[in-house]
Structures are given as C-alpha cells and as structure tokens.
C-alpha cells in the first residue's frame, strides 16, 4: 500500500488507494490485509473525506526544538500530551471556523501518526511496526482560552480545529521531512521533522504505556516554530515532504 484515502460518492463511503490521482477501491479491512480493484473508480462526483475516523485524537505539545526555543521553554523530559475531541476533524478543503472573533486563534502545522493495530505497553523498538502511516494535520488553537485555562482540551477541540488529510501515506520514513505552512501564499512555518524532540515511535511507545491505542487513532506530533494568528478569509496550506498537501480556508 501507499497513499490511502477515504471518499464518498452519493451515499457510498469507501476507502481507496490513490495512484497518480486515480482511485483504486479497497475491499476488506483497511487496517488488515485488504485487496484493491484493478480498474480505477471514476472521480466524477467523488468527495474526499478525512482519511480516517479516529476514536481518539492525541495531541503532543512542545515537541520541536525550534518551537521550544521560540517559546523560551526548556526541552521536556517526557512527552506532554492531551486529548482533542474527534468531532474537531476537518477534511482537506474544509472551512476552519473561528468561534470567537475577539480571540486570538493560531495555525499549527503538524505531522500526524495513524495507528494501525490495537496496542498497549509497547517499547520504542517495536512501536514503529504498529504505525499504519502518516498524514498532514493542523492543531488550530484558541490562544485566549489556552492562556486562561490550565487544561488545553477546550481551546483545541472546537469543531473544525483539526484539519486532517487528505491521504494517509503508509510507506514513509518520518525522520527527516520538511514541514511548512503557507498563509495566503506566504511561508510562515518552515522546519524539519529532524527537530522533533520525541520521535514518532517514542511517542507511540510512551502513550501506549498510559492507555490502549486502537486502529485509526491519531497522534499529532507537535508543531515547529513560526505559529501565528489566522483571520477570516485566510487560505492555509500545510506541506510535508512525501505527503499530499492539506488546504483549508478560514471563516
């Protein structure tokens, strides 16, 4: 497998492998050993959905060295994580909605891990085998609420605050990937996953010692330096090397 997406045509929702823009419909368990049609599905009338429907979204904070320096924070000794509501997911092309016009709301480009099997108490050495793939994401954040509350779930869980997709890349080495965010065509974030303090396998292992991870669960691995505010009308594009770009607009 390679790029896997989730699509809808009329009332039919299906997974497919994406090859050079063509869709080869998947049959069976997407997290198991599925088969694929030999002939592509016509794209006319097909809508791209979020690539997975996670039972849990787990966000990791302060996980890029350049972002920690930018914020004047010491490097964490263990991953800092919290939960985001799964109702916050938004597909590629969807509209990010700012709930409070007088609040500062920021973009955060992130590499997202998709879990492929039920796991608990994994070591970092074995964790990589249980990662289904990677996709592009944002962790939109209401900074006004974040500064006012010690818990970060509410400020990051509003509907549309987790743009995700468009596809999951199942064959990808996440160790040295360029990660960028463009706001209205202007480069705002420009870093590399080599700046990650805790690598994807380390995050999966650490989180699995606290709770069970299920197929389709999503882990947001943190954002690099350069985060900034968004306004209605903004066009945001996240580009991560080896992944399809994620595009959203703000209202």
Buried (B, 14 or more C-beta within 10 A) or exposed (E): BEBBBBBBBEEEEBBBBBEEEEBBBBEEEBBEEBEBEEEBBEEEEBEBBBBBEBEBBBBBBBBBBBBBEEEEEEEBEEBBBBBBBBEBBBBBBBEBBBEEEEBBBBBBBBBBBBBBEEBEEBEBEEBBEBBBBBBBBBBBBBBBBBEEEEEBEBBBBBEBBBBBBBBBBBEBEBEEBEBBBBBEEEEBBBBBBEBBBBBBBBBBBBBBEEEEBBBBBBBBBBBBBBBEEBEEEBEBBBBBBBBBBBBBBBE
